[in-house]
């Protein structure tokens, strides 16, 4: 565990150190986002922070390949270097979008090509647990892997709308996922796990970047960062579950039946939910699924009355509830977890709606008082007209 903490610290420290340099480079080459109608920020801010995150991740991976505890993961196996190569390619694609605002179809085509490249390079979901273990054909494995990577990339991209939001949500999911993969690795002769390694390095670069990205942000991660994070958390999931045989693991550990598909959705529940809502909303209005708008979850939080920092913290809370809550079933009885889950949902719901209720409840009280006063005036006027007086026979 101490080795993993060291790797996370190295990834975070390198990211924190190089990010100011990346900011100057972004300003120099013109990777500065103009303020658009859907944006929350009001000052043009440099993008391309994903390059600093990539450097931190690459440094952590190279360092890990040189230490005794994890060096065995890199021997006679090119999968790790394929993942790193894919990270470089996906970050470069994001940097191109940060610079030139690529068309969404071109960007998605690039994502798909990179995902297929990584899948053909060895990162594949080889088997799917559908009641019993069913081995998929290579073409089906590549297809499922590519679709899962592209979906996760765009889910994180959709939720990247407030300072620190996407990095925090991914870091929370990464911590939960790292805990799960570490527990799985304890069933093997060596505790070293490539999935855990990727996760802790990813958490490190997220924390290192948040230190520069907290509101008011000095630098945005841009598509180079959001796409990179979506890619990495999915790669970690596939590395752990792609070749996992449920029969070899105790049932109390291997809880979800559809783990290769379910785990990324759990740790990225908030981004996936936001992406699905956005796609349905835009298609229902006859728009492209990638048409920008101001109806994302973080936009709704701001309209309720939250500050940027408050909205981010509450959305982090919801992300932690889903990601950590799913992992807690490994340590506690399900009914205890459900009780805690319900309590947390109530508290987070109150926190989420508090600004709206604080503003709306006095308005409702004033409206009721005004309505009651109007009724009294109408009754008084009716009585004075004589129509409301009782007549004797």
C-alpha positions, 0 to 999 in steps of 0.5 A: 500500500505504501508503494501505491501511495508513493506512486500517487504522490509522484504522479501528483507532484509532477503534475503540480510542478509542470502545470504552471509551465503548461499554462504558459505554453498554452497562452503562448500557442493560443490554447485559450478558451473564449468565453461562450454562452454556455460557459460559467467562467467570464474571463478567457482562460488557458486550456490544455491542462491535460498535457500536464496530467499526461506528463505526471501519469507517464512519469509515474508509470516509468518510475513504477517500471523501475521499482521492485514491487511493480517491475514484474507487471512490465516484464514480458507484457506490452499492455502497459506501454500500449495503455501509455501510448493510447494515453499520449494519442488521446491527449494529443487529440484533445490538445488539437481540440483545445487549439482548433475546436474540432468538429465533434464527428471528427473528434469522435472518429479519432477517439474510436480509432485510438480505442481500436488501436489500444484494443488490438494492442492487447487491452481487451475484455476477453470474457464476459460473465453472463451467468457462466463465463462466455468467451467472446470472439476477438472482433466482439472483444475489440468492439466492446472495448472500443465502445466502452472507452469512447463512452467513458471518454465522452462521459467525463468530457460532458461533466467537465464544466466547473472548476475542479468538478471532473478531476474531483469526480474521477479522483473519487471514483479512482479511489473506490476502484483502486480499493476494489482492485487492491482487494482483488489483487490480494487473492493473487500471489503478488499484491502488485496490480496494474489496475491499482497502479493505473488508478493510484497514478490517475488519482495523483494527477487529478489531485495535483491538477485540482490545486491549480484548477480550483475556482477561480481556475488558473488553467482548464484541463480542456478536452486533453484532460477530460478525455485522458481521465475517461480513457485511464479509468476505463483502461484500469477497469478493463485491465482488472476485469477483462481476464477475470474469472468469477469462479476463481474469486470468492463470491463475496468479493466478486459481487457485480455479475456484469463487472466489466461493464458495471464498474466503470458506470458505478465509478463514473455514475455522475458523468454517465448520468449527465451524458445520458440526460444530455443526449436524450434532451438534445435528441428530443429537441431535434438537435445533435447529441453533441450540441452544446447547451446550459442544461447540464447538472452543474448548470442546474446547480448554479441556477438553483443558487449554489456558488461554483465551489458549493456546486462542485462539493455537493456533486463530489458528494453524490459521486462519492455516495455512488462510488464508495457506497458500492465498495462498502458492500465488500466490508459491511452487510448490505442492509447496513450499507443501505441504511447509510446510503438512505441517510446520505441521500437525504442529507445530500438532497437537503444540501442540494435543494437548500438554496432553492428552498431558502429562496422559495419557501419565503416566496410561497409564504408571501404568496399565501399571505397575499392570497389570504389578504385578497380573500379578506378584502373581497369578503369585506367588499362583498359584505359592504355591498349589502348582498352578503347581509342576511335578510329577515323573513 
